[in-house]
C-alpha cells in the first residue's frame, strides 16, 4: 500500500518567508525579558561589592592593523572591552535593525505610502516632541548634547510589554503599528547618530568606507547572493568607518542597505510551485510503494524544504543566522556592560532635580505619548491618513506610552553624548531605566484596564 504524504499547509510553509514581521514580534517577548533580567543582574552585581564585575568591562583590548599609506599613524588601537562591545558587537545589532527597516520599506508594512504614512507621522512626532521637551530643560547647559537620548524607542522591550498585555486586548494591527513606528524611529536614531555624534570627520577613511559600501550596493543590486562576499568586505568597511570619525556601527547600516531583501519568487508564485510539486509527488506515490531515493513522504518534504530555502533572500539568510545571536548574546552582553552602574545616594535627589534627568524623564514619559498621539490625531482629522482597522484612539495613546521605553537606543546615544562625563552618563542611564520602567508600567496598565476591548476580539 502506498504511503500517504503528510498533510502540509502551504501557508504555514511560506509564512516565514513572506511575513517575517510576525516572527520578529514573537521573538521580541523572549528578547525583551532576557534584557530585563540582564539589566537587573548587572545592577545587583555592581552594587553588592563585586568590583571585578565593573573592572571586567574596562579590560584593555589592543589591536594592531596595518600602517603605511592606507592607515597612516593608525596601526595601533587601544580599546576597552566596553568600547569593543559598543563599537563592534553593536554593529551586528545595527545590521538586524537596518535589515528590518529595509525589508519593511521594500515589501512590508512600510512598502506602500498608504500603509506607511501613519507610523511615519507618528514616529516623527514621537521624536520631535521628546527632543523639544529635553531641550526646554537643557538649552544652554553642558548637557544640551543629549537631545537625541529620549527620541529613541526600544523595539524589543516595547513589543514585549505589549505582548504581556494579552492577545485579547491588543489588535494585531496595533502591534504592526508600534513596530512600524519603532522601525522609523530607529531610522531616525541612526541618522542622528551619524550626523550629530561623530568625532570629527576624517574624509580619507570615510571615502574608503563609502567606496566599499558602493561595491556592496552594486553587488546587491545585481543580485549577487554569496554571503561570504558581503561579510568579507564588511570587515574593512567597519574598520574604515571606525577611523573616519563616524560611529563604527553605521557600517552595519551600510551593509544592510546593500543586501537584497526581495525573495526570488512572489508569494503567489511560490504557492503555485509548491502546490504543483505536492500534486505531482502525491500522484507518483499512488503508483509506487517506494521510490529509489526514498519514500514519497520523504521526497515531498525534502522538495518543499528545498523550495523554501532557495526562495529565501540573502537578507533572510543573514537575519536567520544572526538574530538569535543578537537577541540572546549581543543585547544581553550590552545590558550587562552598560548597566554596571554603582548607584549613588545623590542619584535619588538629582534624578528629579538635575536638568539632564528631567529632560530624559519628560522626553520619554510625556514627549513620546504626546507627540505620537497629537501628530496622529491631527493628520487623521485632516483625512491625510486613517487609523487601521480595530485601533482606537486609546490604543494610539497606549502605544505612545510604550514607545517611551527607550532603553537600548537611548543608552547607546547616552554613551556617545556623555562619553567624557562619566557621572552624568551614569545619571542619564539611571534616568532612562526609571523613565522606561514607568512608561512600560503605565502603558501596560492603560492598555490592559482603560482601553475598550476591540470588537474583533
N, C-alpha and C positions, 0 to 999 in steps of 0.2 A: 504494500500500500504506500502510495507516495506520501512523503512528509509534507505537512502543511506549513506554508511560510507564516511567520509570526505576523500578527496584526500590528502594523506600524503606522503611526499618524504622520502624514506628510507635514502637516502644520507644525507638529512638535519638532520634527527634524530641522525645518528651516528657520524656526523662530530664533535660535541663537545667532543666525546669520543676518536676518532682515530686521530683527528687533533687539539689538544689543542693549538698548536703553533699559529694557526690563531686567536683564541680568545685572546691570550696573546698580539699579535701585535695590535689588535683592542683596547684593554684596555689601551695600553701604551699611546695613544694620550691623553685620558682624564687624566690619572695619571700624565703625564708629564706637562700638562697645569696647573693642580692644584698645582704641585710642584713649578712651576714658580710663580704663584700667591702668595703662602705662603712665598716664598723667598723675594719677593718684599714687602709684608706686614710686614714681620719681620724686614727688614732693615728700613722701614719707621717708625715703632713704636719705634725701638731702637734709631733712630736719630731725633726724634721730641719731646724729653723731657719726654717720657713715661718710667721713671725709674722703675716703677712697673713691666714692661714687662721684663726687664733684670733681676730684682731681683727674678721674678717668678721662673726662671729656677735654681736658687740657693736655693730654698726652701729645707730644710733638710728633709730627709725621713729615718727614723730609722727602722731597722729590728732586731728582736731577734729570732734566730733559734738555737735550740739545745744547745750544750755544751757537756761536757763529753768526752768519748773516741773517738767517731766519729768526733766530732767537737772541739778539744782542743783549747781553747783560741779564738774561733771564734764564740761565741754566739751572740755578738753584731756587727751590721754593720751600718755604718753611710754613707748614700748616699745623694746626692742632686737629685732633680728632673731630672736634665740633665743627671746625671750618670744612673739613673733608665731607662731613655729613651734609652741611648746608649747601656747599658748592658742588659736591659730587653726587651723593645719593639722591638729593632732591632734584637733580637734573632728570633722573628717571621718573620721578613723580610728575615733573612738568611734561614729560613725554606723554604720559597717560592723560593728563589734563588736556593738553593740546590735541591729542588724538580724538578725545571725546568731543571737543569743540568742533573740530573739522568734520567728524562723522555726522554730527547733528546738523551742521550747516550744509553739508553736501547732500545728505539723503535722509536726515532725521527730522526731529521736531522743529528745527530752525531752517529747513530747506525751502519752505515757501514763505513769502512775505506775510501772508495772512496768518499763518501759524506763529511765525517768529516775532511779529510786531509787538504783541502784548508782553511777553517776557523780556524783550529788549527794552521796551519803555520802562517796565518795572525795574529792571536792573540798573538802568541809567539813573532813575530816581533813587534807587537803593544805594547808589554810590555817591551821588551828588549831595544828598541831604546829610549823610554821616560826615562827609568832608566839611560841609558848612558848619555843622554842629561842633566838630573838633576845632575848626579854625576860629570860631567865635570865642572859645576858651583859650586858645593858644596863639592867636595872632600877636606878633611882636615879642614872643617869648623864645627861649632857647629850644623849645620843643615843637616849634611850628613845622619842622621837617616830618613830623609823624602824621600828617594829614591822610596818608594812604592806609593807615592801620585799621580804622573802623569801616573802611569801604568794602572789605572782603567778606565772603560767605564761605563757610566750610561745607562742601557738598556732602561728604560722608556723614558728618555729625548731624546736619540739618535733616537729611533724609532718614537717618537712623531714628531721630526723635519723632519724626512724622510717622514712621513705621510703628513706633511704640504706642502711638495714639490708638491704633486699632483700625483694621481694614474697613469696618462698617461705618466708621466716622469720617473716613478720608476717601473722596472720589479718586480714582486712578488719574484722572486729568489734573488733579491738584498736585500729585507727585511729579507729573510731567512738567507742570508749570514751574514748580520750585526748582527742579533740576535744570530746566532750560534757563531760568533766571540765574541760577548759580553758575552755569556754564558761561553765560555772557558776563557775569560778574568776574569770573576768573580771567576771562579775556581782558577785561578792563584792568585787573590787577597786574597781568603780565605787561601790559602797555605802561602802566605806572612804574613798575619795577625797572623796565628797560630805559624809560625816559628820565625819571626823576631820581633813581637810586643807583646811579653809576659813579665811578670813582675817577672820572676824567678819561675821556675817550683817547685811546691810542689807535690812530687811524690805520697804521700799518697792519696791526693784528686784526682789526675789525674787517679790513679788506680781505685778509686771508680767510677768516671765518665766513665772510659773505660769499667768497668765490666757491668754497666747498658747499655752502648752502645752495647756491645756484646749480652746481653739478648734481647734487642730490635731487633738487626740484626737477631738473630736466630728466633725470633717470626715472623719477616717479611719473612724470608727465608722459614719458614714452612707454610706460607700462612695465618697466624693469622690476622683476619680482624676487631677486636674490637678496635674502635677508642679510647675509654676511656683508654685502656691499654697503648697505646703509649703516650697519653697525661699525664697520671698519673706518669709513670716512667720518663718522660722527665723533670719534675719539680726538683726532686732531682739530676738528671744528670746536669741540668743547675747550680744548687747551688754548686755542687762539682767542676764543671768547673770554676765557679767564684772564688772558693778558691784555685784552682790549679795554678793560675798564667797565664794560657792560657785564652785568652779573652772568656768571657762567651757566646758570640754569636756562638762560634764553637759548642756549644751544639745543636743549631738549625740545623747545618750542619749534625752532627752525627744522629740526629733524622730523618732527611730527607733521609739520606743514608740507614737507616734501613727500611723505609716504602716501601712496594711493589708498583711498578708503572705499572706493566703489567695488562691489562684488563683480565677479566675472559674468554672472548671469543675473537677470532680474528675478524677483520672487516668483513671477508668473512663469518665466522660462524654466526655472529650477523645478518648480512644482510639476510642470508638464513632463520634463525629462524623468523625474523620479516616478511619476505615475506610469509612464510608458515602460520604464525599466521593471517596475514591480509587475506590471501586467505580463510582460514577456517571460520573466523568470517564473511566475506562477503558472503560466501556460506550459513551460518546459517541465515544471515539477509534476505536472499531471501525466506526462509521458514516460518519465523515468523515475526509478526509485532513487538512484544516486547518480550524481554527475562525477565525471572523472576527477574533478578538482574539489569535491566536497558536496555536501547536501545542498539542496535548493535554498534552505533557510540560511545556511552559512554564506552562500554566494550572494543572496539578496542583501544580507546585512553588510557584507564587505563592499558590494557595489554602491549601496546607499551612502555608506561612510566615505567612500572614495569621492562620490559626487559632492558631498558636503565639504570635504576637505579641499578639493580642487577649486570650489567656488569661493572659498574664503579669501578675502582681500588680505594683502600683506599687513595692513593695519590691524586686522583682527588677529592674525597670527602673532604679531608682536604683542598686542594687548593681552591675548590669552596667556602668553608666556611670562609677562612681567606684572600683570595686575595683582596676582596673588603675592608676589614679592613686595609690591608697593603697599598693599593692604595689611599684610601680616609680618613684614620685616622693616621696610624703609620708614613708613609712617610711625610705627611703634618706637623705632630707634630715634627718630626725630623728636618724638614726645619725651622719651626718657632723657635725651640730651638737653633739650631746651626747657624742660620743666624742673631741672635740678636747681631749684631756687631755694636759698635759705630765707625763710620768711622772717622778716624783722618786725618788731613791735611797731616801728614807725609806719609800716605799711598800713596798719589798721586805721590810723588817722589820715595819712596822706592820700589814701585811695579816694577819700571823699572831700579832700581839700586841695590837693595838687592839681594844677590845671591839665597836665597830661592825662591823669586818671579820669578826671571829669569829662574831658573831651572824648576819651575812648568809651566810657560808660554811656554818655549821651549819644555818641555816634551810633553805637551798636544797638542799644536798647530803645532809643527813641528815633534817631535818624533813619534807621533801616525800615521799621514798620511804617513810619510816617511817609517817607519817601516812596516806598513801594505802593502803599495804599493810595496816596494822593495823586501820583502820576497816573496810575492805573485808572482811578476814578475819573479824572479829567479827560483822558483820551477815550474812555468808554462812553462817557456822556457826550463827547463831541462826535461819537459814532465813527471814530477813526479805526477802532478795533472793538472786539466784543469778548465778553467772558466766555471761557469754554463751558461746554455742557456740564451741568452738575455742580458748578462752582458758584458760591455766593460771595457777597462782599465780606462776610465773616471769615470765609476761607482765605480770602486775599489778605486780610489783616493778620490772621493766624500764621499764614506762610511768611508774611513780613516779619513777624516776631521771631520765627525760626531762622530767618535769614540773618538775624542778629548774632547767630553763632558764628563768630569769625574764626576763632581758634587757629587752625593750621596756617592759612594765608596771612592772617593778622600777625601771628607770631613771626612768620617769615619776614614780613615787611618791617616789624619791630627790630629784628636783627640788623636790617640794613639802615634803618633810620637812626638808631641809637647805638651804633657799633662802638663808639668811643665814650659812651656814657653808661657803664655797667649798672650803676644803681638805678638810673632811670629806665634802663632796659628791663631790669627785673620788676620794677614797679609797674611798667606797662604790661608785662606778661601777666602779672597778678590781676591787673585790671581787666585784661582780656578774658582770663579764666572766670572772674566774677561776672562780667557782662555776658559772656557766652552761657554760663550756667543759669543765670537769671532769665536770659532770653529763651533758653531751652525749656525751663520750668514754666514760664508764663505762656509760651507758645503751646506747650503740651496741655496745660490746664484750659486755655482758651478754646483750643480745637476740640478737646475732649468733653467739656462741660457747657460751653457757652455758644457754640455754633450749632445751628439747627441741622439735624441729620439730613443728608441729601435724599430726596425721594427715590432715587435709583437704588438706594440700599435698603 
